[in-house]
Amino acid sequence: MATSEELHKRRVEAVARGVGSTIPAYVDRAGGGTITDVDGREWIDFAAGIAVTNVGNSAPRVVEAVRAQVERFTHTCFMVAPYESYVAVCEQLNALTPGGFEKRSALFNSGAEAVENAVKIARHATGRPAVVVFDHAYHGRTNLTMALTAKNMPYKHRFGPFAGEVYRVPMSYPLRDGGLDGATAAARSIEMIEKQVGAENVAALLIEPIQGEGGFVVPAQGFLPALREWATAAGVVFVADEIQTGFCRTGDWFACEHEGVQPDLITLAKGIAGGLPLAAVTGRADLMDAVHVGGLGGTYGGNPIACAAALASMETMRELDLGAAARRIGAVMGERLRVIAAGDPRVAEVRGRGAMLAMEIVVPGTLTPDPAATAAISAACHAAGLLTLTCGTYSNVLRFLPPLVISDDELGRGLDILAAAFG
């Protein structure tokens, strides 16, 4: 087997430079809370493929389901010759997502594709053009979703022009808006929408219940319910982007459940299928069914192998009660992170929910972001065998997304490495 060094030389000659990687090692196998590279080095995994392998890598039910499906058929295109597993995934999503109303689902390939289709559905159903998004938001890398995303580098830089009729308003960011309460923060955003866009022009209000790439920003209590209430009154489709927060990651099946928010549409991907590419839009039947036949779809959307993996993943989540596992991870990890923060003035805040936690790093005594220190801490983790990620509009947030099946020993060893990296 080639070494990581040999593989990297091949990569330089074969792979576009614009595709980056967090660590220089090349993976041979992974499972539970660890990744092993081709040189035999083990890494504690605090990334989960960016919140994808919630059930762990090569989870037994997923492997079994994928193997069985591959032996039967690999592709027909649901729009050409449909199959049961697509229907079964939609049935499960309709039942699992928040809201007691009648629902429909449609399956796609990626989170960005789900977001684009949610916007299409909202525009078609309402006949309105405008989409409202928030500061620090991340919604994808396609042309429309780059317009919806806030951060320029690396996501948007020199890739424009972008799609129009996208409007950005302030997010509730307690650390950076003076601890503004949720209702007041929502009123600020709503006033801007009404003055600068006009509620009657807004098709959709799109928000991550906890922001992902933007810095794991947790809005103040009451912010989401106030926006939901306004959207209902204004006839605006409330879209929850749960691509990173979904499937037990925050301790509930979906993050918007924490405050009882019931979105009109919810976008899903990442943790849905145990590592296979699958995404979905689930929502109110009247909205989903408003689109004409043939208006939604795609060649690979709801691929039968990915659907088999999704059904197995959701069964694993139920069987292992991964929502409870996320809450346990959050309690253990949160306590250790707060201890680190108490002894290091560079940590402005520890935040998150469940197994989706973060530390914001600043210049001591200020709120000035310190991306260099953040990168150095993360690099020290990598050097010691802990896979961590950074994020945030200012690139100054360490984020932690361990697989929900990580063992207590693996979690503890990873936290020890993290503590040492802070020196």
N, C-alpha and C positions, 0 to 999 in steps of 0.2 A: 504494500500500500504506500502511496506517495505521502511524503511528509507535508506539513503545513507550509513550510518554506518552498518546497517544490510546487505545491498547488498554487501558491501565491504568484510564483513566476509565470505559471501558465495563465493565471487569471489576468495579469497585466497585459498579456498578449491577446486575450480572447474577450474579456468583459469590458463593456463601456466604462470609462473612468467615472462617469456621473453616478454610477451605482456604488454606494458606500457600504461599509461594514463596521460594526462596533469593535470587534476584536479581530486580530490577525489569524486566529486559529481556525481550522477547518473541521467540521463536525463529523464524527464517525457514528456515534449513537447517542441516544438521550432517553431518559425515563425518570419518572418521579420528579425530584427537584434537582437533577444534575444533567450536565452535558459532558460528553467525553470526546476529545478531539482525536484526530488521526495519529497523533503522537502519544496517545494514552493519557494525556493530561485531563483531569476532571475539573469542571467548573460548577460551582453552586449557581443555580439559575434563578435570578431575581428579575427575569425579563419575560419568560413564557412566550417567546416569539412575538413580543408586544401584545400581551394579553390574549393570545390565541390558544395556547395549550393549557387551558384551565383544568382539563381532566388529565393532564400529563401527556408526555410524548408516548406514542404507540400504546395508548390505553387498551387493555385487553379486549373490551367490547368493541372498540373502534376497529382494531386490527381484524377481529373475527368478522365484523359486518362488511368491511371493505373487501376482504378476501372472498367472501361469499358472493358479493355483488359483482366483482371483477370476473368471476367464473361464469356468471349468468349473462351479463352484457355490460358494456362500458359506456355506451352513448347511443341515443336515438334522436335527441333533441325533443324536449317535452312538447314544443310547438308542432312537431311533426307526428310523433308517435308517443303519447303520454304513458306514464307508469305510476304505480301506486305510491312509491316512496316520496315522490314530489308532493302528492296529495297529503300523505301522512305527516310530512314536515309542516306543511301549512296548517293542518289540523292542530298540531301540537303548539305551534306559535300562536294561533288564534286563542287557544286555551290558556297559555302561560302568560301572555303579555297583559299589562294592566288594562282594566276597563271591562265592565260587564255587558257592553253593547255587542251587537253582532259584528263579526270581523271577517276580513279576507286577507290573504297574503299572496305575495308574488316573490319568486326566488331569482337571485342574480349571482354574480361572481365575486364582487368585492364591495367593501364599504363605500367607496366613492360611487360605484354604480348604484348602490341602494339609495344614497343621498340624491343623486341625479334623478332617479325615478320617483322619489318622494316629492321632489320639486315639480316634476312633470305632472304627477297626480294632483297635487294641490292647485297648480295653475289651471289644469283642465277642469277640475271640479268647481272652482270658484270663478273662473273667467277673469281672474286678476293677474297682473304681471309681477308684482314686487315680492321679493324675498328678504326678510329681515334676519340678520345674523348678529353675532356678538364679538366684542373685542376679545382677543386671545383665542378665538375659535380655530379649530382644525377640522376640516371635513373631507379632505382628499386631495389628489394630485391631477385630476382631469381638468379640462378647461373651466367648466362650471364650478367644480368644487375648489379649484384654486381661487376663484373669485369669492367663494364663500369663506375661505381660509384667511386668517388675519396676518400671519407671519410671512414676511418677504423671503428671507434666506433660511433654508435652501429651497423652499417650496414654490416660490413665485418669481424669483429673480430672473428677469429677461425672458419670461415665458409668455408675456401678454401680447396683444390685448386680451382682456378677459370678458366673460359674459356680462351683460348689463342687467339693470333692474335688481341689483343687490345692494342692500343698505345695512350699515353697521352701527350698532348702538352699544353703550357701555354695559359691561358685565358686572355682576356683583363679585368683587374681589376683596374680601374683608381686610386682608393685610395691606392692600394698596389703595383702598378708598376710605380710609379712616374708620373702618369698622361700621360702615353704613348698614343699618338694618335692612332686612330683605324687602320689606314693603316699600321703604323709601328708595332703595336702589331700583326696584321695579318701576316705581312711579317716574323716576328720572328717565329710564329707558322708554317707557310708554309715551311720555311727553315728547320725546325726541321723534318717535315714530309718527305720532299724530301731527306734529308740526312740520316735519321735514319730508314725510312720505305720504301721509294720509291713510288712515286705517282702511278706507274703502278701496285702496289700491293694493293692499297687502294680501297676497295669496297664502303665504306661509311664514310663520315664525319658527326658526330652526335653532335648536339649542342642545348642547351636551349637558345633561344633568350634573355631571362633574366633568370639567374640561380635561382632555387628554394631553395632546401635544402642547397645548397652551400653558401647561404647568400644573395639572391636577388641581385646578382651581375649584374649590367647593363653595358655591354661592351661599350667602347668608340664608338662614331659615326664613321661609316665607317668600323668597324671591320667585321660585318656580310656580308656586300656587297662584301668586298675584298675576304673573304673566299668563298662566293658563286661564284664569278668570277673565282677564281682558280679552284674550284671543276668542274665547267663546262668545262674549258679548259683541265683538267686532266682526264675527263671521270669518275669522282668520284661522287657518289650519295650524294647529300646534303640533310641531314635529320634534320628537325627542330622538336625538342621535345617540343611541346606546351601543354604538359599535365597539367602543373600548370598555364601557361600563357593564355590559350585559352578561348574562349567563353566570350568575352567582358571584361575579367578581367583587362587588361591593358588600356582599353579605345578604342581599336579596337577589331574586332572579334578575331584577332590573333596578337601576338606581333611582328612577323616578318614583318607585314604590315607597321610598323612605318618607316622603311627604304626602303620599296618597295621590300623586298627580297621575291623571289618566290622559295620555296624549292621544290626539286624533290619529296620528301616524307615528310609527316607531321604526327606526332603521337599525338593522342588526347585521353583524358579520363576526369577524375575529373568533371569539370563543364558541361559536355555534357548532363547529364540526370537527373538533379535535385536531385541527391542523390542516384540514382540506379546505380548498377555497369554496366558500358559499356565503351568500348574503341574502337579506330579505327586507322587504317592506311589509309591515303588518299594520292594519288599521281599520277604521270604521268602514263597514261594508258599503255605505252609500258613497263614500269617497273613492274607495278602491274600485268599485263597480261603475264609477262614472266614466272611466276611460273606455273608448271604443275597442272592440275586439281587434287584436293585432297591434294595439298601441303600446303594449308592454311585452317584454320578452328578451330573447337573446339566445344565440346558438348554444352556449354552455350553461346558461342560467338554470340552476337546479339539476346539475349533472347527477346521474343516478348513484355514482360512487360517493360524491359529496353528501347526497341526501342520506345514504346508508350510514355514513359517518356521523351525520348530525343526529339521526335517531338514536344511535348508540351513545353518543355524547350526552344527550339529554337524559337518557336512561341512567347513565353513570352518575350524572349530577344528582338525580333523585336518589339513587341507591346509596351513594356515599354522603348524601346531604352536604353538598359542597358549599351551599350558602352558610351553613354552620361552620364549615371548615374555614371559609373566608373570614368570618367573624373572629374565630380563634386565632388565625394568623394575624389579623389586625390588632388584636389585644396584645399578643406577644411582641409583635414587631413595633407597634406603637409605643409600648412601654420602653423598649430599648432605644428607639429613636429619640424619645423625649429625654432620656438620660444623656445621650450624646449631645443633644441640643443644649441642655442645661450647662454643660461644660465647655461649650464652644460658641463664642459670640458671633461666629459667621452664620449660624443657623437662625434665620429670622422666624421660621415657622415650620412646624411639623403638621401636615394636614392629610386628609384623605378619608376613606371609609373602607372597612373590610380589608381585603388584600390588594388595595389600590392606594398606596401611601407615598408621600413625597416630603422632601426637605428643601426649602428655598434658601439659597446661599447668597449672602450679601457681604458688603464691606462692613466690618464690625462697627456698631454704633450708628448705622445708617440703614436706609432701605435701598441703597445703591446696589444693583445686581452685580455679582462677581462671577461671571462665566468662567474665568481662568481658574479660580479656585474650585469651581464645580467640576470642570474637566479634569483637574489634577486629582481630586478625590476619587472620581470615577476610574481614572487610569490606575490609581493605586489599588483599587478593588480588583481590576482586571489582572494586574500583575500578580495578585495574591490568590487568584482563582475564584473570584466572584464576578458574575456577569451582571452589571448594572447598566441603566440607561439614564440619559439626561433629557430634559425637555424644557419648555417654557418659552414665552415670547422673547425673554432676555437670555435664554440658554443658561439659566442659573438654578435649575431645579433638578435634583436627583430624584428619580422615580423608581418605585419598587413594585413589581408585578410577579411575584412567585407563582408557579403552578399551585393550584388549590389542593393538590395531593402531596405537596412537599412534606417530608417527615419533620418531626420536631428536631431531630439531630441535624438535618441539613439546614433547617431554618436557623438554628442556633449557631452553627458554624459560619453561615453566611453573615449573620449579624456580628459575630466576633471579628470577621475580616473587615466589615464596614467600620466598626468602632476603631480598629487599628488604623484604617485609612485616614481617619480624622486626626490621628496622631495625638 
